[in-house]
Amino acid sequence: MRGLLVVFEGLDQSGKQTQAERLRDRLVAAGRTVRLLSFPSYETYIGGEIGRALKGERDYAADTMQLLYVANRFEWKPEIERELASGTVVVCDRYLASSVAYGEAFGLDGQWLADIQRYLPPPDLTVLLDIAPQVSASRKTADRDKYERDLALLARVRESYLRQASGPRWLRLDAGRDRDAVASDVYQALKDLSPEP
């Protein structure tokens, strides 16, 4: 049985990591093999460069940053494909839609950003954990990177996410709700997608 690729998207502090871990734990308890990934993946060379840019140690243009993010995902492409082929459920904290959302927020062409990622494995389900930019900022008051401090940018990112979430294989959830309720909705959506998640 082929695996599933499930992605959590949303602004920082929307609960992506929490919900990804909850889904992993529930699927493992149900007998599935699960691989949890987070992007950017800072342990690779390209990921390390992204980390330095986010800390202000590099000054890349918006298109260069998105190319780095996309390249970071391509570093993981063979591993993701192997996991899916072996029946593993791959759960990602951020993936394809992040480049579109943040790129569009910086004035880049969304179609270009989607096109350069078309050879990456497509998600079976993308969950948008939707919160307002002000909520994102209030949930993290220290050690925010340059993107996390820019409320106008975050508002544009959210607009892109909401537009993308109107497409197929997306689930938009109010991430301001109780965590258990959000987790339950995610698991139900996965059950609807695959009778035996």
C-alpha positions, 0 to 999 in steps of 0.5 A: 500500500502506497503511503500518504503525504500529509502537510501542515501549513500556516503562519508561525505559531499556528500549531503546525508542529503540535498537530503534526506530532499529534497526527504522527502519534495517532497514526503510530498507535493505529499501526502505521509507519510515520515519518515526520519532516519539517521544512526548512530542514536546517541540518543540510547545507542548503538548510543551514544557509536558509537559517543564516539568512533568516538570522540576518547573516545573509542578504538574499533577494526574495527569489533567491530565498525561495529557490533555496527553500525549494532546493531544500525540499528537493534534497529530501525528494528521494527520501520522501519518495522511498518512504511513500513507496514503502507505505509510510505516512510522511507528515510535513511541517511546511512544504510546497505551499509555503514557497507560494505563500511567502513568495507571493507575499514578496511580490513573486509570481505564484505560478512560477513558484508552483511550477518549479516545485512540480517534480516534488511529490504532491501532498495527498492532503494539505491542512491550513491551520489558519490564524490571524497575523496578530495571533501569530505575533502574540504567541511568540514574543522572543527570538522571532526571525525577520519574517515573524516580526512583519505583520503586513507581510504575514497578512499577505502570506495568509491571503495567499494561503487562503487562496490556495486552500480553496483548491482540491486536497486542502482542509482549512481549520481555525487554529484558534480552536481547542487543539484536541478539536483541531487534531480530531478534524485532521484525523477525520479528514485523513480517514475520509481520504484513506479508509485505513489511515 
